[in-house]
Amino acid sequence: MLTLARARLLLLACCTLFPLCASAWDRGGVERFATMPGDAPHPEGITADKHGDVYVTPFDPTGKSAGRVVVFGSRGDLKRVLTIAGASGALLGLAFQPDTEDQVLLVLDLGQSRVWRVNPLTGAATVFAQAPAGSGLNALAFDSIGNVYISDSFKGIIWKTGPAGGTPVAWVADKLLTTTGTPGFGANGLDFNSRETALFVANTGDDTVIRIPVTAGTPGKPEVFVNSINGADGLFVDKDDDDNVWVCANQADEIVVVDKTGRAIAKLGDFNGLRGGAPVGFLFPASLVRKGDWIYVTNLSLDLRNVGAAQSVDSQWAAEVTRHTISRIRARIPR
C-alpha cells in the first residue's frame, strides 16, 4: 500500500503533468438575482419579456394557494405580483408567445390541466387551452409559425395547439415521455433546434433528454438523445450557438450543456450550502431562461418527501430553506 506521503507526491506529479485533472469543469459563478416575496412558495417556471423583466411562477405542491406570477425588473427588484383569478397555486411553466405585439403570456396550471392567457401588467386571465383532466402540463415551446407545444409529465404526451389556443391535440405520445422514476415527472422542458428538424424534451424521472425528429411539422418516433442528466428538468436549445442543449439537472444542482451530438461540453453552477435560510448557488434548479448575457434559474428547493417521494440527497437541505431565490449565471461555455 502507498504511504500517505507517497500518495500525495503521486497526486502532485499527476496534476503537474496533466493540469486538467485539478479542475475538470470551469463551473462559472452563480449569483443571487432576486428573492421571492416572503409568502411566495417554491419558484418553478421562469421567462423574460422583451424589456428584460423576469417572470416567475411560485409552485405550491398542495395547489391550495392563489395562482400568482411574480415579476422582477432586470436588476432583480420586485415590480409586481400578478394574481390569476381562478387559477390553482400549482403553476409551472410560462412563456411569452413569440412575435405578438401585445406580449401574450401563457401560464401552465398543473392543478387544473389548463393553459391561461395572462395580461402581464394586470394579471387578468382567460383560458387559452384546456387539456383532459389529470394532464401534467409542465413546459412550453413554440415553432416558427406560432404553434404551441406543451409537455405532459403524467400522460407522456406533447400537446399542440394553434397560435390562438383551443382544444389541444396529442402531437406525440410515447413511453419514452413517461417515467416510473424519481422525481415522478416524465416529459418536462422542451425546445426545437434551429431548423425545427427536432424537438428535444427532458424526461426528469428517467434522467434523459428525448429527441423527436420532425419533418415538415410532422413528428417521427422519439428516441433517447442522451442519458444520465440527473433530474433533467428545464431545457432550451441555444440557436445562436450551434444548437447546444442547456438542461437543468435538478438532482445534481447544475446546468449541463451538451452539443448537438450529445457530448457534454459544460457543467455550470453548483450548490454551496445555505446562508440566511437561502440557497447559495443552485438548489433543485427547475427552469432556466436566457436573456442577453445571462441565464436565469429558479431554485425550486423542493423537499421531495413533501410530495410523497423518497428523500433525495437535497431533501434535508431543501427542508431548511426559508427564503426562496432566483439565481443567474453568465451564458458562456468555458473553453
C-alpha positions in Angstrom: 0.0 0.0 0.0 1.1 3.6 -0.7 2.0 5.6 2.3 0.2 8.9 2.7 3.3 10.9 1.7 3.9 8.8 -1.4 0.3 9.2 -2.4 0.5 13.0 -2.1 3.6 13.1 -4.2 1.9 10.9 -6.9 -1.1 13.2 -7.0 1.1 16.3 -7.2 3.0 14.8 -10.1 -0.2 13.9 -12.0 -1.6 17.4 -11.6 1.7 18.9 -12.7 1.9 16.7 -15.8 -1.8 16.8 -16.5 -3.2 20.2 -15.2 -6.8 19.5 -16.3 -7.1 16.8 -13.6 -7.1 19.6 -11.0 -10.3 21.2 -12.4 -12.4 19.1 -14.8 -15.1 21.8 -15.3 -15.0 25.6 -15.0 -18.4 26.0 -13.5 -18.6 29.8 -13.6 -20.0 31.9 -10.8 -23.6 31.7 -9.6 -25.1 34.9 -8.3 -28.4 35.5 -6.5 -30.5 37.6 -8.8 -33.7 38.0 -6.8 -35.5 36.9 -3.6 -39.1 35.8 -3.8 -41.7 37.6 -1.6 -41.9 36.1 1.8 -45.3 34.4 1.3 -44.5 33.0 -2.1 -43.8 29.3 -2.3 -41.2 27.5 -4.4 -40.2 29.3 -7.6 -40.6 27.0 -10.6 -41.3 28.4 -14.1 -39.4 31.4 -15.5 -39.4 33.6 -18.6 -38.4 37.1 -19.6 -40.1 39.8 -21.7 -38.6 42.0 -24.4 -37.8 44.7 -21.8 -35.7 42.3 -19.7 -38.3 41.9 -16.9 -38.2 38.3 -15.4 -41.5 36.5 -14.7 -41.6 33.6 -12.2 -44.4 31.2 -11.1 -44.5 30.2 -7.5 -45.4 26.5 -7.1 -47.5 25.3 -4.2 -47.4 21.4 -4.2 -50.8 21.4 -2.4 -52.3 23.7 -5.1 -54.3 25.5 -2.4 -52.8 28.9 -2.5 -53.7 31.6 -5.1 -52.2 31.3 -8.6 -49.6 34.1 -9.0 -46.9 35.3 -11.2 -44.0 37.3 -9.6 -42.4 39.9 -11.8 -38.8 41.3 -11.3 -37.0 44.1 -13.0 -33.8 43.5 -14.9 -31.8 44.2 -11.7 -33.8 41.8 -9.5 -36.1 44.4 -8.0 -39.7 43.3 -7.3 -42.0 45.1 -9.7 -45.4 43.5 -9.2 -47.2 40.3 -8.3 -50.0 39.2 -10.6 -52.9 37.2 -9.2 -54.6 34.9 -11.7 -58.2 34.7 -10.7 -59.5 31.1 -10.8 -56.0 29.5 -11.1 -54.6 26.9 -8.7 -51.4 27.6 -6.8 -49.7 24.7 -8.7 -48.4 26.7 -11.6 -45.4 25.5 -13.6 -44.1 26.7 -17.0 -44.8 30.1 -18.6 -43.6 31.8 -21.7 -44.4 34.7 -24.0 -45.8 33.9 -27.4 -43.2 35.0 -30.0 -44.0 37.8 -32.4 -47.1 39.0 -30.6 -47.4 42.8 -30.4 -49.3 42.7 -27.1 -46.9 40.4 -25.3 -49.2 37.4 -24.8 -48.1 35.5 -21.6 -49.1 31.8 -21.4 -49.1 30.1 -18.0 -49.5 26.4 -17.3 -51.8 25.4 -14.4 -50.8 21.9 -13.3 -53.7 21.7 -10.8 -56.3 22.4 -13.4 -54.7 20.9 -16.6 -55.1 24.3 -18.1 -53.2 27.0 -20.0 -54.0 30.6 -19.1 -53.6 33.6 -21.3 -52.5 36.3 -18.9 -52.1 40.1 -19.2 -48.6 40.6 -18.0 -49.4 44.0 -16.5 -52.7 43.3 -14.7 -52.9 39.5 -14.3 -56.3 39.4 -16.0 -56.7 36.0 -17.5 -58.7 33.9 -19.8 -58.5 30.2 -20.7 -56.2 29.6 -23.7 -56.4 25.8 -23.7 -57.9 23.0 -21.6 -56.3 19.6 -21.6 -58.0 16.4 -20.3 -58.3 16.1 -16.5 -55.2 14.6 -14.9 -52.8 16.0 -17.5 -49.5 17.2 -16.0 -48.9 20.3 -18.1 -45.3 21.4 -17.4 -43.4 23.4 -20.1 -44.0 25.3 -23.3 -42.3 25.6 -26.7 -43.2 27.3 -30.0 -42.5 26.7 -33.6 -41.8 29.4 -36.2 -45.4 29.9 -37.2 -46.6 30.3 -33.6 -48.0 26.8 -32.8 -47.8 26.0 -29.1 -46.3 22.7 -27.8 -46.9 21.6 -24.2 -45.2 18.8 -22.3 -47.4 16.5 -20.2 -45.4 14.9 -17.5 -48.0 12.4 -16.4 -49.5 11.1 -19.6 -46.3 11.1 -21.7 -47.8 13.4 -24.4 -46.7 16.5 -26.2 -49.9 18.5 -26.8 -50.2 21.0 -29.6 -52.5 24.0 -30.2 -52.5 26.7 -32.9 -51.4 30.3 -32.0 -55.0 31.1 -30.8 -55.2 28.1 -28.5 -58.4 26.0 -28.3 -58.6 22.3 -27.6 -55.1 20.7 -27.7 -54.4 17.6 -29.8 -51.9 14.9 -28.9 -49.0 15.7 -31.3 -46.8 12.9 -29.9 -47.5 10.2 -27.3 -44.7 7.8 -26.4 -43.5 5.6 -23.5 -40.1 7.5 -23.6 -42.0 10.5 -22.4 -43.3 8.8 -19.2 -41.4 7.7 -16.1 -41.6 5.5 -13.1 -38.5 7.2 -11.6 -37.9 10.0 -9.2 -38.8 12.8 -9.3 -42.1 11.5 -10.7 -42.3 13.8 -13.8 -41.7 12.4 -17.3 -41.8 14.9 -20.2 -40.6 18.3 -19.0 -38.6 21.1 -20.6 -38.7 21.2 -24.4 -37.4 23.2 -27.3 -36.8 22.9 -31.1 -33.4 23.1 -32.7 -32.7 26.0 -35.1 -34.0 24.3 -38.2 -37.0 22.7 -36.5 -35.9 19.3 -37.6 -36.0 18.0 -34.0 -37.8 18.7 -30.7 -35.8 18.0 -27.6 -37.6 17.0 -24.4 -36.2 16.4 -20.9 -37.5 13.4 -19.0 -37.0 14.2 -15.4 -37.6 10.8 -13.7 -35.6 8.9 -16.4 -32.6 11.4 -16.4 -32.8 11.6 -20.2 -33.2 14.0 -23.0 -35.5 12.7 -25.7 -35.1 13.7 -29.4 -38.2 13.7 -31.6 -37.4 14.0 -35.3 -39.6 16.4 -37.2 -40.2 16.5 -41.0 -42.3 19.4 -42.3 -44.0 19.8 -39.0 -44.8 16.1 -38.6 -43.1 14.2 -35.7 -41.3 10.9 -36.1 -40.5 8.3 -33.5 -39.0 9.6 -30.2 -35.5 8.3 -29.3 -33.2 8.8 -26.4 -30.7 11.6 -27.3 -28.6 11.4 -24.1 -28.7 9.7 -20.7 -27.6 10.4 -17.2 -28.6 14.1 -16.7 -29.6 13.7 -13.0 -33.2 15.1 -12.9 -33.3 16.6 -16.3 -35.8 19.5 -16.0 -36.0 22.8 -17.7 -34.3 22.9 -21.1 -33.6 25.2 -24.1 -31.7 25.0 -27.3 -29.2 27.8 -27.9 -29.9 28.5 -31.5 -27.1 31.1 -31.7 -24.5 28.6 -30.5 -24.7 25.6 -32.8 -27.8 24.0 -31.3 -26.3 23.3 -27.9 -28.8 22.0 -25.4 -28.8 23.6 -21.9 -30.5 21.4 -19.3 -31.2 22.0 -15.6 -30.1 18.9 -13.6 -32.4 19.4 -10.6 -30.9 16.5 -8.6 -27.3 17.5 -9.3 -27.7 21.2 -8.7 -26.1 22.2 -12.0 -26.8 23.1 -15.6 -25.5 20.5 -18.1 -24.7 21.7 -21.7 -24.5 19.1 -24.4 -23.7 19.8 -28.1 -25.9 18.6 -31.0 -24.2 15.2 -30.8 -25.0 14.7 -27.1 -21.4 15.3 -25.9 -21.2 17.2 -22.6 -19.3 20.5 -23.2 -20.0 22.3 -19.9 -21.3 21.8 -16.4 -22.3 25.1 -14.8 -23.0 26.0 -11.2 -23.3 24.0 -8.0 -24.8 24.0 -4.5 -22.7 25.6 -1.8 -25.0 25.4 1.2 -27.4 27.9 2.8 -26.9 31.4 4.0 -29.6 33.1 6.0 -32.0 30.3 5.0 -31.4 30.9 1.3 -29.5 28.7 -1.2 -26.0 29.7 -2.2 -25.7 28.7 -5.8 -28.3 26.2 -7.3 -30.6 24.1 -5.1 -33.0 21.9 -7.2 -32.8 24.2 -10.3 -36.1 23.7 -12.1 -36.3 26.1 -15.1 -34.0 28.4 -16.9 -34.2 31.2 -19.5 -31.6 33.1 -21.4 -31.7 36.9 -21.6 -28.7 38.6 -23.1 -25.5 37.5 -21.5 -27.3 35.8 -18.5 -29.0 32.5 -17.7 -31.7 33.0 -15.1 -32.6 29.9 -13.0 -35.3 29.1 -10.5 -34.2 27.4 -7.3 -37.2 25.2 -6.7 -35.7 23.9 -3.4 -38.4 21.2 -3.1 -38.2 18.6 -0.4 -39.5 15.6 -2.4 -40.8 14.0 0.8 -43.5 16.6 0.8 -44.9 15.3 -2.5 -44.9 11.6 -1.5 -41.4 10.7 -2.8 -38.5 9.2 -1.0 -35.9 11.7 0.1 -33.2 12.8 -2.3 -29.7 14.0 -1.4 -31.0 17.6 -1.4 -34.2 16.9 0.6 -32.8 17.8 4.1 -31.2 21.0 2.7 -34.5 22.0 0.9 -36.4 21.5 4.2 -34.2 24.1 5.8 -34.9 26.8 3.1 -36.8 29.8 4.4 -36.1 32.3 1.6 -36.7 31.3 -2.0 -34.4 32.7 -4.6 -33.7 33.1 -8.3 -30.1 32.7 -9.4 -28.2 33.8 -12.5 -25.0 32.7 -14.2 -23.1 34.0 -17.2 -24.3 32.5 -20.5 -20.9 31.2 -21.5 -19.3 27.8 -22.3 -15.8 27.8 -20.8 -13.0 26.7 -23.1 
